[in-house]
């Protein structure tokens, strides 16, 4: 059974990875447009989303390690 905090962190991680997937999809679309500016913006957005997902993953992992759940 998940503790309440782990459930919250897991939900945050799922949301962050969903945002990352959407950002990568947008990056792919921008690459197909052959528009450097749009690609650079999409790349920056995808990198921000990747970092957010990584932070969410680390928070979940750290909670599991310290809380033992």
Buried (B, 14 or more C-beta within 10 A) or exposed (E): EEEEEBEBBBEBBEEBBEBBEEBBEBBEEBEEEEEEEBBEBBBEBBEEBBEBBBEBBEBBEEBBEEEEE
